[in-house]
Amino acid sequence: MENPFAGYGSIVKGSRFVGRKKEIQKLKACTLGDEYGCVAIMGLPRIGKSSLAWQVFKENEEMLNKENTYVIWQAMATLSTNMPNTSTLFFKKMVLDCDDELEIKTNSDSDLASRYKKIVEKVVCPLKTVNDEESIRSLVLKYFKFVRKILNFKIIFVLDEFDSVKDYFDVADFQLLRELAYNPDSKLCLVTCSRKTIDEIESKDGAISNFAGIFSDLRLGVFSEEDAKEYWTRYQEFWPINNDYISDVFYLTGNHPWLMDVVNFLLFDCGTKENVKGNIPSLNLMNNLDGIVSTLEKENLLNAAIQVVIGPVFDVNPKQIEQLERYNFIRKIPIAEKEKIFNGSLVGPRWNDYAYVCFSDYSTLDFRRRFYANLPYFSIWSETENMLRHLVKDFLDKQYGGAGWQEKLKQELLINPPNKHFKLENWEKNISDLKSNKDRLVEQFPVMKEYHLVDFTLTAQIFDIFIRPKHTWFNQYVFKGEWTCWNDKFSFLTKLRNPIAHNNPFDKLDKEIENARECCQEIKNAIFEYEGHLKSK
């Protein structure tokens, strides 16, 4: 049987399109009546923006044509940005694409054909021969005014991947597009599909434009419960599944429509409906999430997402949080629900009685795996943690021969505890928790199976499991001088590195961050000196 999910990644058409009833209703209400305006469809990549526009306009094209409404689809990213006059060529292309459409549509009516022929002679023919920018723009305005006044046609332009115009539009270009849509004599209907808002796209070098003011926003997120229910009903005929399967797919995808198709395609391909979570390795979801993470990085939102989901918070602002929520990349849930995702632990800052997670439980775990120890703007912090892990692994290898280090270290601590307050049972519990954390992560991300146990340590665990219990050795060879001073630095970094410590989300923590940098630099210098001494031997 042919895989019913094989079309994922392309525009979803025909019977494959499900859900989005509220969005369809809004888009139609704004664009298809006698009084109409422009709409900006916004959302993360592959969330279904182009598919929504296609469903409303292209799937209903025959009916719209009967009402003298014509749809022109333009893929904005296909225009070359290497030429200095790309925007002028775009406006010229608007006319030529529209001409191709109307020449065919008017051909069956002699009166319309005659009237349109005059427009072609007056505007289209000259437009094909002129090259100067001013003449082209003048003819573009004239063409759409003639189409509106002489033919009484309504033209809808779907401008897909509209983000790309930021590379070649200036204020004058946005103003011309606004004139074409706003002026009653031309009155084009513009529908844009983009990741960013129109405001963000047109903002350039402080220049002011009122282009965004003519648009209604339509923000597209993950499927609603109603959308998801329709999705599963649609595919039951081809792929009968139970509620456990649906629940597992929701865990992985958070009802992100494209990811749902990816997961179902792969599971259908291998013919399995059982133990969906156990098939995570074959789904290769981490690679599919790369594109979403890459988009956040391009939009300068990755750092903000890391802070609100993982912590610590130091410079995220309310506007960035609003953007992430608008993208449906993050969602706010009760703290208890986030703790369930992390098996009883709260990872990330508190926001009063709530906490932020990514759009699915799996993406939240993956996000933490990727970024807990690699926070942007905290490069020295991340580098220090990695150096500490490397130092500990080197210590274990040299002192205990690598393999079997846990039992050897345990026996040593039993015979010779580091101080009178040391309790071996607490140390063993820390080791057990660390192993459990590794097991959970390996279950979700099998590629981590061969990682050393130390690679799974958090800041507090590095100090509490290894450095403090063996402080005599570390004080003698690495962190020389007064041990209480080093211990204070470790305690300070443990507290600051713990995201739960930050209850005020907009406190920039400037002083603490600067102190942390100084502590990290001192730790790094001590490790550098130790490694340099080893090399000199």
C-alpha positions as CSV (number, residue, x, y, z in Angstrom):
1,M,0.0,0.0,0.0
2,E,1.2,3.5,-0.8
3,N,2.3,5.5,2.2
4,P,-0.5,8.1,2.8
5,F,2.0,10.4,4.5
6,A,4.5,10.5,1.6
7,G,3.7,14.1,0.6
8,Y,5.1,15.7,3.8
9,G,7.3,18.7,3.2
10,S,5.3,20.0,0.2
11,I,2.2,22.1,0.1
12,V,-0.7,20.1,1.5
13,K,-3.5,20.0,-1.1
14,G,-6.9,18.6,-1.7
15,S,-8.2,15.9,0.6
16,R,-4.8,15.8,2.5
17,F,-5.6,19.2,3.9
18,V,-7.3,19.0,7.3
19,G,-8.3,21.3,10.1
20,R,-7.6,25.1,10.3
21,K,-11.4,25.9,10.1
22,K,-11.1,29.1,12.2
23,E,-8.1,30.3,10.2
24,I,-9.8,29.5,6.9
25,Q,-12.9,31.4,8.1
26,K,-10.8,34.5,9.0
27,L,-8.8,34.4,5.8
28,K,-11.9,34.2,3.7
29,A,-13.7,36.9,5.7
30,C,-10.7,39.3,5.2
31,T,-10.1,38.7,1.5
32,L,-13.1,37.3,-0.4
33,G,-15.9,39.8,0.3
34,D,-16.8,42.9,-1.5
35,E,-14.9,44.9,1.1
36,Y,-11.5,43.2,1.5
37,G,-8.1,43.9,2.8
38,C,-4.6,42.3,3.1
39,V,-3.6,39.5,5.4
40,A,-0.2,38.4,6.7
41,I,0.0,34.7,7.6
42,M,2.8,34.1,10.0
43,G,4.3,31.1,11.8
44,L,7.3,28.8,12.1
45,P,8.6,27.0,9.0
46,R,6.5,24.1,7.8
47,I,3.7,25.0,10.1
48,G,1.3,25.1,7.1
49,K,1.2,28.8,6.0
50,S,1.5,28.1,2.3
51,S,-0.9,25.1,2.6
52,L,-3.5,27.3,4.2
53,A,-3.3,30.0,1.5
54,W,-3.4,27.3,-1.2
55,Q,-6.5,25.8,0.4
56,V,-8.4,29.1,0.5
57,F,-7.4,30.5,-2.9
58,K,-6.0,27.9,-5.3
59,E,-8.4,25.1,-4.4
60,N,-11.3,27.5,-5.0
61,E,-9.9,29.1,-8.0
62,E,-12.6,28.0,-10.4
63,M,-15.3,29.5,-8.2
64,L,-13.3,32.7,-7.7
65,N,-12.8,33.2,-11.4
66,K,-16.6,33.1,-11.9
67,E,-16.7,36.1,-9.5
68,N,-14.0,37.9,-11.5
69,T,-11.4,37.2,-8.9
70,Y,-8.0,35.9,-10.0
71,V,-5.2,34.5,-7.9
72,I,-1.5,35.0,-8.7
73,W,1.0,32.9,-6.7
74,Q,4.5,34.3,-6.3
75,A,7.3,32.5,-4.6
76,M,9.4,35.4,-3.4
77,A,12.5,33.4,-2.5
78,T,13.0,32.4,-6.1
79,L,14.0,35.9,-7.1
80,S,17.7,36.5,-7.5
81,T,19.1,38.9,-4.9
82,N,22.4,39.2,-6.7
83,M,21.1,42.0,-9.0
84,P,20.8,45.6,-7.9
85,N,17.3,46.0,-9.3
86,T,15.7,42.9,-7.9
87,S,12.7,44.7,-6.5
88,T,12.0,46.5,-9.8
89,L,12.1,43.1,-11.5
90,F,9.6,41.8,-9.0
91,F,7.1,44.5,-9.8
92,K,7.6,43.9,-13.5
93,K,7.0,40.2,-12.8
94,M,3.8,40.9,-11.0
95,V,2.4,42.4,-14.2
96,L,3.7,39.7,-16.5
97,D,2.4,36.9,-14.3
98,C,-1.0,38.5,-14.1
99,D,-1.0,39.1,-17.8
100,D,-0.3,35.3,-18.4
101,E,-3.3,34.5,-16.3
102,L,-5.7,37.1,-17.6
103,E,-4.9,36.5,-21.3
104,I,-6.1,32.9,-20.8
105,K,-9.1,33.8,-18.7
106,T,-10.4,36.6,-21.0
107,N,-9.9,34.6,-24.2
108,S,-13.4,32.9,-24.0
109,D,-15.3,36.3,-23.9
110,S,-14.8,38.5,-26.9
111,D,-15.8,41.7,-25.1
112,L,-13.4,41.0,-22.2
113,A,-10.7,39.9,-24.7
114,S,-11.1,43.2,-26.6
115,R,-10.9,45.3,-23.5
116,Y,-8.0,43.5,-22.2
117,K,-6.1,43.7,-25.5
118,K,-6.2,47.5,-25.1
119,I,-4.5,47.2,-21.7
120,V,-1.9,44.9,-23.1
121,E,-1.1,47.4,-25.9
122,K,-1.0,50.4,-23.6
123,V,0.9,48.8,-20.7
124,V,2.2,45.3,-21.1
125,C,3.9,45.7,-24.5
126,P,5.8,48.8,-23.4
127,L,6.7,47.2,-20.0
128,K,8.4,44.3,-21.8
129,T,10.8,46.7,-23.5
130,V,11.6,49.4,-20.9
131,N,14.4,49.0,-18.4
132,D,14.6,52.2,-16.4
133,E,13.1,51.9,-12.9
134,E,10.8,54.9,-13.0
135,S,9.1,53.9,-16.2
136,I,8.6,50.3,-15.0
137,R,7.0,51.4,-11.7
138,S,4.8,53.9,-13.5
139,L,3.5,51.2,-15.9
140,V,3.0,48.7,-13.0
141,L,0.6,51.2,-11.3
142,K,-1.1,51.9,-14.6
143,Y,-1.6,48.3,-15.4
144,F,-3.4,47.4,-12.2
145,K,-5.5,50.5,-12.3
146,F,-6.7,49.6,-15.8
147,V,-7.4,46.0,-14.7
148,R,-9.5,47.3,-11.9
149,K,-11.4,50.1,-13.7
150,I,-11.7,48.7,-17.2
151,L,-12.3,45.0,-16.4
152,N,-13.6,45.3,-12.8
153,F,-11.4,42.4,-11.9
154,K,-10.2,41.6,-8.4
155,I,-6.6,40.4,-8.2
156,I,-5.2,38.5,-5.2
157,F,-1.5,38.1,-4.9
158,V,-0.2,35.4,-2.6
159,L,3.3,36.3,-1.8
160,D,4.9,33.2,-0.4
161,E,8.1,33.3,1.6
162,F,7.7,37.0,2.0
163,D,10.6,37.2,4.5
164,S,13.0,37.1,1.6
165,V,12.1,40.6,0.5
166,K,14.0,42.0,3.4
167,D,17.1,41.3,1.3
168,Y,16.1,43.5,-1.6
169,F,13.2,45.8,-0.7
170,D,13.7,49.3,0.5
171,V,11.1,51.8,1.9
172,A,10.1,52.9,-1.6
173,D,9.4,49.3,-2.6
174,F,7.1,48.8,0.4
175,Q,5.4,52.0,-0.3
176,L,4.7,51.0,-3.9
177,L,3.3,47.7,-2.8
178,R,1.1,49.6,-0.3
179,E,-0.1,52.0,-3.0
180,L,-1.1,49.1,-5.2
181,A,-3.2,47.5,-2.3
182,Y,-4.4,50.7,-0.6
183,N,-5.4,52.8,-3.5
184,P,-9.1,52.2,-4.5
185,D,-8.2,52.6,-8.2
186,S,-5.9,49.5,-8.1
187,K,-7.0,47.8,-4.9
188,L,-4.9,44.6,-5.0
189,C,-5.5,42.0,-2.3
190,L,-2.1,40.9,-0.8
191,V,-1.7,37.7,1.2
192,T,1.8,37.2,2.6
193,C,3.3,34.0,4.1
194,S,6.2,34.6,6.4
195,R,8.0,33.7,9.6
196,K,8.3,37.4,10.7
197,T,5.7,40.1,11.1
198,I,5.4,42.7,8.4
199,D,6.8,45.2,10.8
200,E,9.9,43.1,11.3
201,I,10.4,42.5,7.6
202,E,10.1,46.1,6.5
203,S,12.1,47.6,9.4
204,K,15.4,48.7,8.0
205,D,18.0,51.3,9.2
206,G,15.4,53.2,11.2
207,A,13.4,54.1,8.1
208,I,9.7,54.6,8.7
209,S,7.0,52.9,6.5
210,N,3.3,52.4,7.0
211,F,3.1,49.3,4.9
212,A,2.3,47.0,7.9
213,G,-0.8,49.1,8.7
214,I,-2.8,47.7,5.8
215,F,-2.5,44.1,7.0
216,S,-4.5,41.9,9.3
217,D,-2.4,39.4,11.2
218,L,-3.2,35.7,11.0
219,R,-0.8,33.7,13.3
220,L,-0.6,30.0,12.5
221,G,0.6,27.6,15.3
222,V,0.4,23.9,15.9
223,F,-2.8,22.1,15.4
224,S,-5.6,22.7,17.9
225,E,-7.3,19.7,19.5
226,E,-10.1,20.0,17.0
227,D,-7.6,20.1,14.1
228,A,-5.7,17.0,15.4
229,K,-8.9,15.1,15.8
230,E,-9.8,15.8,12.2
231,Y,-6.2,14.8,11.2
232,W,-6.5,11.4,12.9
233,T,-10.0,10.8,11.5
234,R,-8.8,11.5,8.0
235,Y,-6.0,8.8,8.2
236,Q,-7.9,6.1,10.2
237,E,-9.0,4.6,6.9
238,F,-5.4,4.0,5.8
239,W,-3.6,3.7,9.2
240,P,-6.0,2.5,12.0
241,I,-4.4,3.4,15.3
242,N,-5.4,3.6,19.0
243,N,-5.3,6.3,21.7
244,D,-1.9,5.2,23.0
245,Y,-0.4,5.8,19.5
246,I,-2.0,9.2,19.2
247,S,-0.7,10.1,22.7
248,D,2.8,9.1,21.8
249,V,2.8,11.1,18.6
250,F,1.6,14.1,20.5
251,Y,4.4,13.6,23.0
252,L,6.9,13.7,20.1
253,T,5.3,16.4,18.0
254,G,3.0,18.6,20.1
255,N,0.6,18.5,17.2
256,H,3.0,20.2,14.9
257,P,1.4,19.2,11.5
258,W,4.6,18.7,9.6
259,L,6.3,16.7,12.3
260,M,3.1,14.6,12.7
261,D,3.4,13.7,9.0
262,V,7.2,12.9,9.4
263,V,6.6,10.6,12.4
264,N,3.6,8.8,10.7
265,F,5.5,8.5,7.4
266,L,8.4,6.8,9.1
267,L,6.3,4.5,11.3
268,F,4.0,3.6,8.4
269,D,7.1,2.8,6.4
270,C,8.5,0.4,9.0
271,G,5.0,-1.0,9.6
272,T,4.9,-0.5,13.4
273,K,2.2,1.0,15.6
274,E,3.5,-0.3,18.9
275,N,6.0,1.3,21.3
276,V,6.3,4.5,19.3
277,K,8.7,6.1,21.8
278,G,10.9,3.0,21.5
279,N,11.2,3.7,17.8
280,I,12.6,7.2,18.3
281,P,16.1,6.3,17.0
282,S,14.7,5.3,13.6
283,L,12.5,8.5,13.5
284,N,15.6,10.7,13.5
285,L,13.6,13.5,15.0
286,M,16.6,15.4,16.3
287,N,17.6,16.2,12.7
288,N,14.1,17.3,11.9
289,L,14.1,19.7,14.8
290,D,17.4,21.2,13.6
291,G,15.5,23.4,11.1
292,I,13.3,24.9,13.7
293,V,16.2,25.7,16.0
294,S,18.1,27.1,13.0
295,T,15.2,29.5,12.3
296,L,15.2,30.7,15.9
297,E,18.9,31.4,15.6
298,K,18.3,33.4,12.3
299,E,15.6,35.4,14.0
300,N,17.8,36.2,17.0
301,L,15.4,34.3,19.3
302,L,17.4,31.2,20.2
303,N,19.1,32.8,23.2
304,A,15.8,34.0,24.5
305,A,14.2,30.6,24.1
306,I,17.1,28.9,26.0
307,Q,16.7,31.4,28.8
308,V,12.9,31.0,29.3
309,V,12.9,27.2,28.9
310,I,16.2,26.1,30.4
311,G,17.6,29.2,32.3
312,P,19.2,31.0,33.7
313,V,17.5,34.2,32.7
314,F,19.7,37.2,32.2
315,D,18.6,39.5,29.3
316,V,15.5,38.1,27.7
317,N,12.7,40.7,27.3
318,P,8.9,40.5,27.1
319,K,8.9,41.3,23.4
320,Q,11.0,38.2,22.7
321,I,8.8,36.0,24.8
322,E,5.8,37.3,22.9
323,Q,7.5,36.5,19.6
324,L,8.3,32.9,20.8
325,E,4.7,32.4,22.0
326,R,3.4,33.9,18.7
327,Y,5.6,31.3,16.8
328,N,4.0,28.6,19.1
329,F,7.6,27.5,19.9
330,I,7.0,27.9,23.6
331,R,4.0,27.5,25.8
332,K,3.3,28.3,29.4
333,I,2.2,25.4,31.7
334,P,1.8,24.9,35.4
335,I,5.1,24.1,37.2
336,A,3.9,20.6,38.1
337,E,3.4,19.7,34.5
338,K,6.9,20.7,33.6
339,E,8.3,18.7,36.5
340,K,6.5,15.6,35.0
341,I,8.5,16.1,31.8
342,F,11.7,16.0,33.7
343,N,10.7,13.1,36.1
344,G,10.0,15.3,39.1
345,S,12.7,17.9,38.7
346,L,12.0,21.5,37.6
347,V,14.4,22.5,34.9
348,G,14.3,26.2,34.0
349,P,13.1,29.3,35.7
350,R,9.8,29.8,37.5
351,W,7.4,32.4,36.2
352,N,5.2,32.8,39.2
353,D,3.1,29.6,39.3
354,Y,4.1,28.7,35.7
355,A,7.0,27.6,33.6
356,Y,7.8,27.6,29.9
357,V,8.3,24.5,27.7
358,C,8.7,23.9,24.0
359,F,5.8,23.0,21.7
360,S,6.1,19.2,22.6
361,D,7.5,17.3,25.6
362,Y,10.1,15.6,23.3
363,S,11.2,18.9,21.8
364,T,11.6,20.3,25.4
365,L,13.9,17.4,26.4
366,D,15.8,17.8,23.1
367,F,16.2,21.5,23.7
368,R,17.6,20.9,27.1
369,R,20.0,18.2,25.7
370,R,21.3,20.6,23.1
371,F,21.7,23.8,25.2
372,Y,21.9,23.2,28.9
373,A,25.7,23.5,28.9
374,N,26.0,25.7,25.9
375,L,24.2,29.0,26.6
376,P,24.8,31.8,24.1
377,Y,26.6,34.7,25.8
378,F,27.8,32.3,28.4
379,S,30.6,30.9,26.4
380,I,33.1,31.2,29.2
381,W,30.6,29.4,31.5
382,S,30.0,26.6,29.0
383,E,33.8,26.3,28.3
384,T,34.5,26.1,32.1
385,E,32.0,23.4,32.7
386,N,33.4,21.4,29.8
387,M,36.9,21.9,31.1
388,L,35.9,20.7,34.5
389,R,34.3,17.6,33.1
390,H,37.5,16.9,31.1
391,L,39.5,17.4,34.2
392,V,37.4,15.0,36.3
393,K,37.5,12.3,33.5
394,D,41.3,12.7,33.4
395,F,41.5,12.4,37.2
396,L,39.3,9.2,37.2
397,D,41.4,7.7,34.4
398,K,44.8,8.5,36.1
399,Q,43.7,7.6,39.7
400,Y,41.5,4.6,39.1
401,G,42.4,3.3,35.6
402,G,39.2,4.5,33.9
403,A,37.1,1.3,34.0
404,G,35.6,0.4,37.5
405,W,36.3,3.9,38.8
406,Q,32.9,4.1,40.6
407,E,33.5,1.1,42.9
408,K,37.1,2.1,43.5
409,L,36.2,5.7,44.4
410,K,33.4,4.4,46.7
411,Q,35.7,2.1,48.6
412,E,38.3,4.9,49.0
413,L,35.7,7.3,50.4
414,L,34.4,4.6,52.7
415,I,37.9,4.0,54.2
416,N,39.0,7.7,54.1
417,P,36.1,10.1,54.1
418,P,37.0,13.7,53.1
419,N,35.6,15.2,56.4
420,K,33.5,14.3,59.4
421,H,30.3,15.6,57.8
422,F,30.6,13.4,54.7
423,K,27.9,10.7,54.3
424,L,28.6,7.9,51.8
425,E,24.9,7.2,51.3
426,N,24.4,10.8,50.0
427,W,27.3,10.4,47.6
428,E,25.8,7.1,46.4
429,K,22.4,8.7,45.9
430,N,24.1,11.4,43.8
431,I,25.8,8.8,41.6
432,S,22.4,6.9,41.3
433,D,20.6,10.1,40.2
434,L,23.4,10.8,37.7
435,K,23.0,7.3,36.2
436,S,19.2,7.7,36.1
437,N,19.6,11.0,34.2
438,K,22.0,9.3,31.7
439,D,19.5,6.4,31.2
440,R,16.6,8.8,30.6
441,L,18.6,10.8,28.1
442,V,20.0,7.7,26.3
443,E,16.4,6.4,26.0
444,Q,15.4,9.6,24.2
445,F,18.7,10.2,22.4
446,P,20.5,6.9,21.8
447,V,23.5,8.6,20.2
448,M,24.5,9.5,23.8
449,K,24.9,5.9,24.9
450,E,28.7,5.8,24.6
451,Y,29.1,9.1,26.5
452,H,31.1,9.0,29.8
453,L,28.9,9.3,32.9
454,V,30.7,12.6,33.7
455,D,29.4,14.1,30.5
456,F,25.9,14.0,32.1
457,T,26.9,16.0,35.2
458,L,25.3,19.4,36.0
459,T,27.4,22.1,37.7
460,A,26.5,21.0,41.2
461,Q,27.2,17.3,40.5
462,I,30.7,18.1,39.2
463,F,31.6,19.6,42.5
464,D,29.5,17.4,44.9
465,I,30.3,14.0,43.4
466,F,34.0,14.5,42.4
467,I,35.8,17.7,43.4
468,R,34.6,18.2,47.0
469,P,35.0,14.5,48.0
470,K,38.5,14.4,46.6
471,H,39.3,18.0,47.5
472,T,42.7,17.0,48.9
473,W,43.9,15.9,45.5
474,F,42.3,18.8,43.6
475,N,43.6,21.3,46.1
476,Q,47.2,19.9,45.8
477,Y,47.4,19.7,42.0
478,V,44.8,22.0,40.5
479,F,43.0,24.5,42.7
480,K,45.9,25.5,44.8
481,G,45.8,27.9,47.8
482,E,43.1,28.4,50.4
483,W,40.5,25.7,49.8
484,T,37.6,27.6,51.4
485,C,38.0,30.3,48.7
486,W,37.7,27.7,46.0
487,N,34.8,26.1,47.8
488,D,33.0,29.5,47.9
489,K,33.5,29.9,44.2
490,F,32.0,26.5,43.5
491,S,29.0,27.2,45.8
492,F,28.4,30.5,44.1
493,L,28.5,29.0,40.6
494,T,26.3,26.1,41.7
495,K,23.6,28.5,42.9
496,L,23.8,30.8,39.9
497,R,24.0,27.9,37.4
498,N,20.8,26.4,38.9
499,P,18.0,27.9,36.8
500,I,15.5,27.5,39.7
501,A,17.4,30.2,41.6
502,H,16.1,32.9,39.2
503,N,12.6,33.8,40.2
504,N,12.6,37.3,38.7
505,P,12.5,36.8,34.9
506,F,13.6,40.3,34.0
507,D,16.4,40.8,36.5
508,K,19.5,41.1,34.4
509,L,21.7,39.8,37.2
510,D,24.5,42.0,35.9
511,K,26.7,41.9,39.0
512,E,26.2,38.1,39.5
513,I,27.0,37.4,35.9
514,E,30.2,39.4,36.1
515,N,31.2,37.6,39.3
516,A,30.5,34.3,37.6
517,R,32.7,35.2,34.7
518,E,35.6,36.1,37.1
519,C,35.1,32.8,38.9
520,C,35.1,30.9,35.7
521,Q,38.2,32.6,34.5
522,E,40.0,31.7,37.7
523,I,39.0,28.1,37.4
524,K,40.1,28.0,33.8
525,N,43.4,29.5,34.6
526,A,44.0,26.9,37.4
527,I,43.2,24.0,34.9
528,F,45.4,25.6,32.2
529,E,48.3,25.7,34.7
530,Y,47.7,22.1,35.7
531,E,47.6,20.9,32.1
532,G,50.6,22.9,31.2
533,H,52.5,21.3,34.1
534,L,51.6,17.9,32.9
535,K,52.8,18.7,29.4
536,S,56.1,20.0,30.6
537,K,56.9,16.6,32.4
